[in-house]
């Protein structure tokens, strides 16, 4: 790069020093190019996808805030409400893999825009349910509409980010989950606090008003998102070249990138085991998401806005932990214990929540459990490292599908236990048991050599 021979450097020692200076200079230039490129990619894509996921997650869980009004007006039991909240994941699971394969074929811009438009319209239609069956149907349809969004974005990140950047990027993307509760809970409380408007119940207005941003965002995504680095005219030529070369050097597992490989990915033991781990994580995640507002309401004397603000406290703790824990995982290049320890912490928090009987202590305990939400960004670095191409799309979608069965069983079983016992303690202990199972299962994964190698590859084998 620099011609040291022209300066009269001929001795071996001087050549060695010159070569060292050359290497240092090359390394510095590459690092500068990397920082510039990753910075541009992040500023362009991450806010767009975070806002999209913020809206998606709020539309998925705002039924938790509408729940008390729905249960009163439509005579729902806790079991009916929990089943309806969780049955969203049946449609979601059934269409997850097909949706993600279409995602690969059509590209992120078209498919994410389609997903957002349909889920916004269906979420608004939830305002018109009249009994338990109509509630079940609309929730299944919402799951079908949203299927493919989350695993599609995880796959999409693998097309844009080298492995050592992914945990942090995924953590910021998933930061939208707690933020949607932190911001969405008070907003939902405010809407519910308006009471009936034009003779329409406040919980019905909640679905209509909170669905509108999804429809608007569909057109923003269509306009602004790029499918691949080669399409990114907002990157300079050297930035596109560096990014393509850097991503091409990474090892993404043993599968070739064609669609027949997708079927093999679905039967891979690593995919099935990771799906089971994720299901064990999502049981407590969604179990508490759909029932925490009702746990808070039972203590009495609180307005809808106050319930929303208190509901946001555990998610604030989880949001901070999510970003810091993912950053620590990337810095140490360790994944396994960064997945296991939050699961154990989640279990401990829910056990404590089941044993205390005052609102302040219960919120503290649930906030401790919410620190375990930091598991997800680190977890999702693993599938992207062991699969590629159609295999990655299908495998990530399969893991997410299996995992989201936990989103179905978590609120349903919590509701059944609540109806049977009349208290929340049994349901909280059930959530704790699922977190403990995830902790044990992750520790046992070392016995599966292929999966252990996949986890190791996430942080040690991706560099050329």
C-alpha positions in Angstrom: 0.0 0.0 0.0 2.9 2.3 0.8 6.1 1.8 -1.1 8.8 1.7 1.6 11.4 0.4 -0.9 11.4 3.9 -2.5 12.6 5.3 0.8 15.6 3.0 0.7 14.4 0.5 3.3 16.4 -2.7 2.4 17.5 -4.4 5.6 15.5 -7.3 7.0 14.8 -5.5 10.2 13.7 -2.4 8.5 11.5 -4.4 6.1 9.9 -6.1 9.0 9.2 -2.8 10.7 7.9 -1.4 7.4 5.7 -4.4 6.8 4.3 -4.0 10.4 3.6 -0.4 9.7 1.8 -1.3 6.5 -0.3 -3.9 8.2 -1.2 -1.5 11.0 -2.2 1.1 8.4 -4.2 -1.4 6.4 -5.9 -2.6 9.6 -6.7 1.0 10.6 -8.2 1.8 7.2 -10.3 -1.4 7.2 -11.6 -0.7 10.7 -12.4 2.9 9.7 -14.3 1.6 6.7 -16.1 -1.0 8.8 -17.2 1.6 11.4 -18.4 3.9 8.6 -20.3 1.2 6.8 -21.9 -0.4 9.8 -22.8 3.0 11.1 -24.6 3.9 7.9 -26.4 0.6 7.8 -27.5 0.9 11.4 -28.7 4.5 11.0 -30.7 3.6 7.8 -32.3 0.3 8.8 -32.4 -0.1 12.5 -34.8 2.8 13.4 -37.2 1.7 10.6 -37.3 -1.8 11.8 -37.5 -0.9 15.5 -40.5 1.4 14.9 -42.1 -1.4 12.9 -41.6 -4.0 15.6 -42.7 -1.5 18.3 -46.0 -1.1 16.5 -46.3 -4.9 15.8 -45.7 -5.9 19.4 -48.1 -3.2 20.8 -50.8 -4.5 18.4 -50.1 -8.0 19.6 -50.3 -7.3 23.3 -52.7 -4.4 23.6 -55.4 -6.9 24.2 -53.9 -7.2 27.7 -55.0 -3.6 28.4 -58.3 -4.0 26.7 -58.8 -7.3 28.7 -60.7 -6.0 31.8 -63.2 -4.1 29.6 -63.6 -7.0 27.2 -64.1 -9.5 30.1 -66.8 -7.2 31.6 -68.7 -6.4 28.4 -68.4 -9.8 26.8 -68.6 -12.0 29.9 -65.2 -13.6 29.3 -63.7 -15.9 32.0 -59.9 -15.8 32.6 -59.7 -19.0 30.6 -61.5 -17.6 27.6 -59.4 -14.4 27.7 -56.1 -16.3 28.1 -57.0 -18.7 25.3 -58.0 -15.8 23.0 -54.8 -13.9 23.8 -52.6 -16.9 23.2 -54.4 -18.4 20.2 -52.8 -15.6 18.2 -49.8 -17.9 18.1 -51.6 -20.7 16.4 -52.0 -18.8 13.2 -48.6 -17.3 13.7 -46.9 -20.7 14.0 -48.7 -22.3 11.1 -47.7 -19.6 8.6 -44.3 -18.7 10.0 -42.2 -20.9 7.7 -44.1 -20.3 4.5 -44.1 -16.6 5.2 -40.4 -16.5 5.7 -39.7 -18.4 2.5 -41.8 -15.8 0.6 -39.8 -13.2 2.4 -36.6 -14.6 0.9 -38.2 -14.7 -2.6 -39.8 -11.2 -2.6 -37.4 -9.4 -0.4 -37.8 -7.5 2.9 -39.3 -4.3 1.4 -42.3 -5.8 -0.2 -43.0 -8.5 2.3 -42.6 -6.4 5.5 -44.9 -3.7 4.0 -47.5 -6.4 3.2 -47.3 -7.8 6.7 -47.7 -4.4 8.3 -50.7 -3.4 6.2 -52.6 -6.6 6.8 -51.9 -6.8 10.6 -52.9 -3.2 11.0 -56.3 -3.8 9.3 -57.0 -7.0 11.2 -55.9 -5.5 14.6 -58.4 -2.7 14.0 -61.1 -5.3 13.3 -60.6 -6.6 16.8 -62.7 -3.7 17.9 -65.8 -5.5 16.4 -65.6 -8.8 18.2 -68.9 -9.8 20.0 -68.3 -13.1 21.7 -65.6 -15.7 22.5 -65.6 -17.3 19.1 -65.2 -14.1 17.1 -62.4 -13.1 19.5 -60.6 -16.4 18.8 -61.0 -16.0 15.0 -59.7 -12.5 14.9 -56.7 -13.4 17.0 -55.8 -16.3 14.8 -56.1 -14.0 11.7 -53.9 -11.5 13.4 -51.3 -14.2 13.9 -51.4 -15.2 10.3 -51.0 -11.6 9.2 -48.0 -11.0 11.3 -46.3 -14.4 10.7 -42.8 -14.0 9.2 -42.0 -10.5 10.5 -39.7 -11.3 13.4 -37.8 -14.3 11.9 -37.7 -12.4 8.6 -35.9 -9.5 10.3 -33.5 -11.8 12.1 -32.6 -13.4 8.7 -32.4 -9.9 7.2 -29.9 -8.8 9.7 -27.7 -11.8 8.7 -27.6 -10.3 5.2 -26.4 -6.9 6.4 -24.3 -7.4 9.6 -21.2 -9.5 10.3 -21.6 -11.9 13.2 -19.7 -9.9 15.8 -22.2 -7.0 15.4 -25.4 -9.0 15.5 -26.2 -9.4 19.2 -26.0 -5.7 19.7 -28.1 -5.0 16.7 -30.7 -7.6 17.6 -30.8 -6.3 21.1 -31.6 -2.8 19.9 -34.2 -4.2 17.5 -35.8 -6.2 20.3 -35.5 -3.2 22.6 -38.8 -2.3 20.8 -40.6 -5.0 22.8 -40.1 -3.4 26.3 -40.3 0.1 24.8 -43.7 -0.8 23.3 -44.9 -1.6 26.8 -43.2 1.3 28.5 -44.7 3.8 26.0 -47.7 1.9 25.0 -49.0 1.1 28.4 -49.6 4.7 29.5 -51.0 5.5 26.0 -53.4 2.6 26.3 -54.3 3.7 29.8 -55.1 7.2 28.5 -57.3 5.8 25.8 -59.1 3.6 28.2 -59.5 6.5 30.6 -61.5 8.5 28.0 -64.4 6.2 28.6 -67.1 5.6 26.0 -66.9 8.0 23.0 -69.8 8.2 20.6 -71.4 5.3 22.4 -68.5 3.0 21.7 -66.6 1.4 24.5 -63.1 2.6 25.2 -61.5 -0.8 24.7 -62.9 -0.9 21.2 -61.4 2.6 20.4 -58.1 1.2 21.7 -57.8 -1.3 18.9 -58.7 1.1 16.2 -56.4 4.0 17.3 -53.4 1.8 17.9 -53.8 -0.1 14.6 -53.5 3.1 12.5 -49.7 3.5 12.8 -49.2 0.0 11.3 -51.0 0.9 8.2 -49.1 4.2 7.8 -45.8 2.4 8.5 -46.4 -0.1 5.7 -46.0 2.7 3.1 -42.9 4.1 4.9 -41.2 0.6 4.7 -42.2 0.2 1.0 -40.5 3.5 0.3 -37.4 3.4 2.5 -36.2 -0.2 3.0 -33.5 -1.9 0.9 -33.5 -5.6 0.3 -29.7 -6.3 0.1 -26.4 -4.4 0.4 -26.1 -4.5 -3.4 -29.4 -2.5 -3.6 -28.2 0.2 -1.1 -27.4 3.2 -3.3 -27.1 5.1 0.0 -23.8 3.3 0.7 -20.6 4.4 -1.1 -19.1 1.9 -3.6 -16.2 1.0 -1.3 -18.7 0.4 1.6 -20.8 -1.9 -0.5 -17.7 -3.8 -1.7 -16.4 -4.2 1.9 -19.7 -5.4 3.3 -20.2 -7.9 0.5 -16.7 -9.2 0.9 -16.9 -9.4 4.7 -20.2 -11.3 4.7 -19.0 -13.7 2.1 -16.1 -14.8 4.4 -18.4 -16.0 7.2 -19.1 -19.6 7.9 -22.9 -20.2 8.3 -23.0 -23.9 8.7 -23.2 -26.9 6.5 -26.3 -26.3 4.4 -26.2 -25.0 0.8 -28.4 -22.0 0.0 -31.2 -23.6 -1.9 -34.8 -24.4 -1.0 -34.5 -28.2 -0.6 -32.1 -27.4 2.2 -35.0 -25.6 3.9 -36.7 -29.0 4.5 -33.6 -30.5 6.0 -33.2 -27.4 8.3 -36.7 -28.1 9.7 -35.7 -31.6 10.7 -32.3 -30.6 12.2 -31.9 -31.5 15.8 -30.3 -28.1 16.5 -33.4 -26.3 15.2 -35.7 -28.5 17.3 -33.7 -28.0 20.4 -33.4 -24.3 20.0 -37.1 -24.1 19.3 -37.8 -25.9 22.6 -35.5 -23.5 24.5 -37.3 -20.5 22.9 -40.7 -21.9 23.8 -39.6 -22.2 27.5 -38.6 -18.6 27.4 -41.8 -17.3 25.8 -44.2 -19.1 28.2 -43.3 -16.7 31.0 -42.7 -13.8 28.7 -46.2 -13.8 27.2 -47.9 -15.2 30.3 -47.0 -12.1 32.3 -47.5 -9.7 29.3 -51.1 -10.6 29.0 -52.0 -10.8 32.7 -49.8 -8.2 34.4 -52.4 -5.3 34.0 -55.0 -7.5 35.6 -52.7 -8.5 38.5 -52.1 -4.7 39.1 -55.8 -3.9 38.9 -56.7 -6.4 41.6 -55.0 -4.2 44.2 -57.6 -1.5 43.6 -57.7 2.2 43.8 -55.7 2.9 40.6 -56.7 4.7 37.4 -56.2 3.3 33.9 -53.2 5.6 33.4 -51.7 4.6 36.8 -52.1 0.9 35.9 -50.3 1.6 32.6 -47.4 3.3 34.3 -46.9 0.6 36.9 -47.2 -2.0 34.2 -44.3 -0.3 32.4 -41.8 -0.6 35.3 -40.7 -4.3 34.8 -40.3 -3.6 31.1 -38.1 -0.6 31.8 -35.8 -2.9 33.8 -35.9 -5.5 31.0 -35.0 -2.9 28.3 -31.9 -1.8 30.1 -30.8 -5.3 30.8 -31.4 -6.4 27.2 -29.0 -3.9 25.7 -26.3 -4.2 28.4 -26.3 -8.0 28.4 -26.1 -8.3 24.6 -23.2 -5.8 24.6 -21.4 -7.9 27.2 -22.0 -11.1 25.2 -20.5 -9.5 22.1 -17.5 -8.1 24.1 -16.7 -11.5 25.7 -17.8 -13.5 22.7 -19.6 -15.9 25.0 -23.2 -17.1 24.3 -24.1 -20.1 26.3 -24.0 -18.7 29.8 -25.5 -15.4 28.4 -28.5 -17.5 27.5 -28.7 -19.7 30.6 -28.3 -17.1 33.3 -31.2 -14.8 32.4 -33.5 -17.9 32.2 -32.5 -18.7 35.8 -33.0 -15.1 36.9 -36.4 -15.1 35.3 -37.4 -18.2 37.3 -36.2 -16.7 40.6 -38.1 -13.5 40.0 -41.4 -15.3 39.3 -41.0 -17.5 42.4 -40.5 -14.4 44.5 -43.5 -12.7 42.9 -45.7 -15.7 43.8 -44.7 -15.5 47.4 -45.2 -11.8 48.1 -48.7 -10.2 48.6 -48.2 -6.4 48.3 -48.2 -4.5 45.0 -44.8 -2.8 45.5 -43.0 -6.1 46.3 -44.7 -7.9 43.5 -43.6 -5.4 41.0 -40.1 -5.5 42.3 -40.1 -9.3 41.9 -41.6 -9.2 38.4 -39.0 -6.6 37.5 -36.3 -9.1 38.6 -37.9 -11.7 36.4 -38.0 -9.1 33.5 -34.2 -8.9 33.6 -34.4 -12.4 32.1 -35.9 -10.9 28.9 -32.3 -10.0 28.0 -31.9 -13.6 26.9 -33.6 -13.1 23.5 -31.0 -11.0 21.6 -28.2 -13.3 22.5 -30.3 -16.4 21.7 -31.0 -15.2 18.2 -27.3 -14.9 17.2 -27.1 -18.7 17.3 -29.5 -19.7 14.5 -28.1 -17.2 12.1 -24.6 -18.6 12.6 -25.4 -22.2 11.9 -27.7 -21.9 8.9 -27.6 -19.8 5.7 -29.7 -19.0 2.7 -33.1 -20.8 2.5 -31.9 -22.9 5.4 -31.5 -19.9 7.6 -34.9 -18.5 6.6 -36.7 -21.8 7.2 -34.7 -22.7 10.3 -35.1 -19.4 12.0 -38.8 -19.4 11.2 -39.1 -23.0 12.5 -37.4 -22.0 15.8 -39.6 -19.0 16.1 -42.7 -21.2 15.4 -41.9 -23.8 17.9 -40.9 -21.1 20.4 -44.1 -19.2 19.9 -46.2 -22.2 21.0 -45.0 -20.9 24.4 -46.9 -17.7 23.6 -50.0 -19.8 23.2 -49.7 -22.0 26.3 -48.3 -19.3 28.6 -51.5 -17.1 28.9 -53.9 -20.0 28.4 -52.5 -22.1 31.3 -52.2 -19.0 33.4 -55.8 -18.2 32.8 -56.9 -21.8 33.6 -54.9 -21.7 36.9 -56.4 -18.4 37.8 -60.0 -19.6 37.2 -59.3 -22.8 39.2 -57.5 -21.3 42.2 -58.8 -17.7 42.2 -55.2 -16.3 42.8 -52.2 -15.4 40.6 -49.7 -17.4 42.7 -50.1 -20.7 40.9 -49.8 -19.0 37.5 -46.6 -17.2 38.6 -45.1 -20.5 39.8 -46.0 -22.1 36.5 -44.1 -19.3 34.7 -41.2 -19.8 37.0 -41.1 -23.5 36.2 -40.9 -22.8 32.5 -37.9 -20.4 33.0 -36.2 -23.0 35.2 -36.7 -25.6 32.5 -35.1 -23.3 29.9 -32.1 -22.8 32.3 -31.6 -26.6 32.6 -32.1 -27.3 29.0 -29.5 -24.7 27.9 -27.0 -26.3 30.2 -27.7 -29.7 28.8 -27.2 -28.6 25.2 -23.5 -29.2 25.5 -24.2 -32.9 25.1 -25.3 -32.2 21.5 -22.0 -31.7 19.8 -23.5 -30.2 16.7 -25.3 -27.5 18.6 -22.4 -26.9 20.9 -20.2 -26.3 17.8 -22.9 -24.0 16.4 -23.0 -21.9 19.6 -19.2 -21.7 19.5 -19.1 -20.7 15.9 -21.3 -17.8 16.7 -18.5 -16.0 18.5 -15.3 -17.7 17.4 -15.5 -19.1 13.9 -17.1 -16.3 11.9 -13.9 -14.4 11.3 -11.9 -15.3 8.2 
